[in-house]
Amino acid sequence: MIEVDTYNRKQGIIVTLAVLTIAWSATANAEGPTAEQREQVKAHYIAADVNGDRHLEHAEFVQFVNLNADAGIGRFGMIRRFGMYGRAFSKIDMDRNGLIAPQELAELSKRRR
């Protein structure tokens, strides 16, 4: 039981870090996202992950982008405005398994630096 709890805690931390990383890379603010934006992106990730598997399927990713676009965070509005959901999803889904893992979001941020 302790191993499962530790694993879940580590996965939760990874998801949190990945969401914060994508928020940073997606914001127009050169200094990075504000604390409020980080919290919003985290909440949007959790809300969009309807099945709770900590990965975003394409439909969940669309919801994630739309929630962040509605909040005026980063470049999410541009993705929505130009209907570039598929292209954005493809750039993030490095292993082409049809899911965006938190690690893939973190990798996107590293590539953008």
C-alpha positions, 0 to 999 in steps of 0.5 A, spaced: 500 500 500 505 504 501 508 503 494 502 505 491 501 511 495 508 513 493 507 512 486 501 516 486 504 522 490 510 522 485 505 521 479 501 527 482 508 531 482 510 530 475 503 532 473 503 538 477 510 540 474 509 538 467 503 543 467 507 548 470 512 547 465 507 548 459 504 554 462 511 557 462 512 556 455 505 558 453 505 564 456 507 571 452 510 574 459 517 573 458 518 572 466 513 566 466 506 565 468 504 569 474 502 564 480 495 565 479 496 563 471 500 557 474 494 555 478 489 556 473 493 551 468 493 546 473 486 546 475 484 546 467 489 540 466 485 536 472 478 539 469 480 537 462 483 530 464 476 527 464 478 520 465 483 521 470 488 517 467 493 524 468 494 523 460 490 528 455 487 524 449 486 529 443 479 531 446 481 532 453 487 536 450 482 541 446 478 542 452 485 544 456 486 549 450 479 552 450 479 553 458 486 556 458 484 560 452 478 562 455 482 565 461 487 569 456 493 564 458 499 564 453 498 562 446 492 558 447 488 563 444 492 563 438 491 555 438 484 556 438 483 562 434 487 558 428 484 551 429 491 548 430 489 543 436 491 537 431 498 540 430 499 542 437 497 536 439 502 532 434 508 537 436 507 535 444 505 527 443 512 525 441 511 518 442 505 518 437 501 514 442 495 519 441 496 521 449 499 527 452 503 525 458 506 530 463 513 528 461 511 530 454 509 537 456 515 538 460 519 536 454 516 541 450 518 546 454 525 544 454 525 544 446 522 551 447 528 554 451 
